[in-house]
């Protein structure tokens, strides 16, 4: 196991695997509930790898997944690059304050066949033993608005 | 184990984990050699998840990694979205012909602190038992040119 890179110290509270459940809403789709697992890992370099998978709470079938990298920066800033199987790639910038990370997209890219996403805002925060994750999204031509929120507990 | 989505059939030759070695060159850096592991997995949906990690051939220390999703499209087309810990996100489009995937970036995004990458071309092809992977890159203000090439064998 590599030693944590000093730059990653502000993100150490995230490291490990977390499991829980969440709910999603958006004007263009039916409300949904999901089981979620996220993992944050490091290899001793100045970034934290992030992998997320969700399953339909009813059927257990896979829903969403995403993978990317958190890049801590000086002065409490943090960057996130993210790829999604929906054909969307995001670059986000924001801050980490204590155990609260807040990020806004600076650019969102999509493949030709991807549904249009214009912007996202993401928050990851730990309160007590609970990791909360929320995403707001401007997609399908709509203003940015709440999309998903979940609560997870540490598995390892 | 989910059944492979029919849309992924053209990518079935990639599924599994592959290990091998490669070499890298670029005018702005010293030549380097690396060990590489890639995995291609599916969950029954119309995409293939891709994870890659490399280590320095001499020291064994982690070098690069990337994660993303291949999205097969009709008519032998394929899309790739990719996130990298260097702070770069790529969207690529291309073709799959037999066991040969060729992709060119349609857009490359970087965080504020990322080194500038303007474009990439990627090829993944299987010849006999060998998976070849190559990347050409236009970065640091230079024209697109060969960057890395590797050969891997199936681990599972």
Interface residues (C-beta under 8 A of the other chain):
Chain A: X2 X43 X44 X45 X47 X49 X51 X61 X62 X65 X67 X68 X69 X71 X73 X79 X81 X82 X83 X84 X85 X87 X88 X89 X90 X91 X93 X106 X107 X109 X110 X111 X112 X113 X114
Chain B: X2 X43 X44 X45 X47 X49 X51 X61 X62 X65 X67 X68 X69 X71 X73 X79 X81 X82 X83 X84 X85 X87 X88 X89 X90 X91 X93 X106 X107 X109 X110 X111 X112 X113 X114
